[in-house]
Amino acid sequence: MANGSTSHYPAAPAAQGIESHTLCVLVDNEPGVLARVIGLFSGRGYNIDSLTVSETEHEKHLSRITIVTRGTPMVIEQIKNQLERLVPIHRVIDMTVSGPAIQRELAMVKVRGKGDDRVEALRLADAFRARVIDAGPESFVFEITGASDKIESFVALMLPIGLVEVSRTGVVAIQRGPEGM
Amino acid sequence: MTTKKAAVSALGREMTGAEMVIEALADQGVEHIFGYPGGAVLPIYDALFQQSNRLQHILVRHEQGAVHAAEGYARSTGKVGCVLVTSGPGATNAVTGLTDALCDSIPIVCITGQVPTHLIGNDAFQECDTVGITRPCTKYNYLVKNIADLPGVLHEAFHVAKSGRPGPVVVDIPKDIQFAKGLYAKPKEIAHKGYQPKLKGDLERIKAAIEMMRHAKRPLFYTGGGIINSGPKASELLRELVKLTGFPITSTLMGLGAFPASDQRWLGMLGMHGTWEANWAMHDCDLMICIGARFDDRITGRLDAFAPHSRKIHVDIDPSSINKNVKVDLPIVGDCTHVLEDMVRLWRAGSGATEKKALADWWQQIEKWRARKSLAYRNTPDLIKPQYAIQRLYELTKRRDVYITTEVGQHQMWAAQFFHFEEPHRWMTSGGLGTMGYGLPAAVGVQLAHPDALVIDIAGEASVQMTMQEMSTAVQYRLPIKIFILNNQYMGMVRQWQELLHGGRYAESYSHSLPDFVKLAEAYHAVGIRCDKPGELDAAIREMIGVKKPVIFDCVVDPDENCFPMIPSGRAHNEMILGDAAESIDEAVTEAGKVMV
């Protein structure tokens, strides 16, 4: 493989299994902190599948960032270590390995339709425990929360009925049990 | 308000942001600052002008030179290097130096001026997004938009730059903040909320490491710049541990000097241009004890054939350096000094190595490798060989208080191979980023910190032209640096790769239209010396050492010499080629492989 190469650099490592991990990151809510996190991901070629961020402890000016990322186990470990190295980052918890955790997403789903389509949309919404948060003669907006795959299923079912658009928050996660991060 | 009064009672005293900068630098123990004025830092320069000689400002000729000079200063003293530049082009010119300092973990605080806060984002004159541009090339950076934050930020910048894995920190200060008045506060013990590098290694793991070392049959220490950065104590402890264990030791380019090159246990540098014995020992060892090095691609070569029979212990202060390129068996996060202290203590408490016979065999094998004399070259009577030039330079200066900086390329590798270091902090070279033009300004910084020492920049004729303007700085401040140019009329390392891997097609690697370096030196009011005969070399070097002014020494060497040993690209440590075997690399190279360069 590498024999005969004239590259200045070693050959790329053999492909390993890719895993998806959800990371919760506690950061100082200061200007540029999100740019540092995103810059780390783009600069080092890591993936971001989903990212949410909001200040969660106002008095301490701490924000919580939830990142869903993909990579080989070695890359996932690198991502965690590189994140922890950033000065304004307090803690990094890998929700995928740190014990049972709950992951949820919220989506708002706009569907257009008349007659039977409206009935079908409402029936499915009921089955998925989605709420109607806006209704008009020709449309609904549903609010649905749940794991990402549940939202995917709901959106897929709405598609043939008359899906107009979807707005999603991205994943937020928290560990089960009494302990905090 | 005079600055003298401020010095007497600075606590809670009102002053301008510009005065705070001076006050904070003085409180942080800064004596020298390298910089270049401009519109957005004029208030700070005004405060510098009015202060009472607490800080000496060194006017460079280009901001890149300011950062490299501060790097040389920092690396030769262990202190934080300090830089002051203006907004826009001042900041962007500093970026190469900042990136260099980040790659080599050098503590730098770089203060940049910025346009006034109300103009930020307005495309104002000499505005650039300094914190945006420098975010990926600093350890941390700040934009100070409130005068009340300035003293805390300045002190924190020094703390972040020098603690943990050191690195460059930028503090961007808008011009209105420099004029604004606020209360200055002295530095306190900083307990940063989130940033708390781990210094002490996990004791259980260190015990496990000692156990592994006791039972090792073919052990090897592989050390790096982390030892140097950790401070002189780390080098002392390393020497003690090597002596106690009797294990062989090699080091990266960055770690040279941490262990004395004259010691029998020293195998020389490892890696792409490392010695035969160091690389073979890496390949064949059964226990690798990596301390303060990071398994860089120049070291490992082909990853899937890297030290295939070894278990690996990795000590590093930066957890992200561990398991990045190479999976290790026992990671220990901590500062080299702390971990080495524990290792020495625990080794002493035990009964020593158990595999005495195997260790003796291992040394016997190493001596066989050493007997190949992999650095050997063929000397000629009429042309100066670059290796010979470095050897003579070493022999004629080794009893002096000497510091070496380098540029980047063949001359850098020859310097690493043929100049031998006994002490840390004596060797300043751009390892990670490989910045041509590093050595001359770095020498300026080193000489400033060590006025009576002999400071030599081992240079190439191509590299040195990248920052040649700093000769003017050296002359202005009477810094008698010696620029020892191995002039082979080529970008030598590029030429070597083109010869070995690109069929001798020397695309753009010839140093055309070179200046007359002797006249150039004289134009700078420095001294120029030229030598092209091996027989005259010693006298010329002696003459250079004797001159109490900056010198450019144009050492005309064999243009075709290649740097060996060399691990050919994409190969393992045991596939390295030696000088005499240079032809054999042709067989290893295929046309198909060339597209990968």
Interface residues (C-beta under 8 A of the other chain):
Chain A: M1 A2 N3 G4 S5 T6 S7 H8 Y9 P10 A11 P13 A14 V27 D28 P31 G32 A35 R36 G39 G43 M74 E77 Q78 N81 Q82 E84 R85 V87 P88 I89 H90
Chain B: V131 G132 R135 P136 K139 Y140 L143 V160 H192 K193 G194 Y195 D297 T300 G301 R302 L303 D304 D318 P319 S320 I322 N323 K324 K327 W497 L501 H502 S569 G570 R571 A588 V589 T590 A592 G593 K594 M596 V597
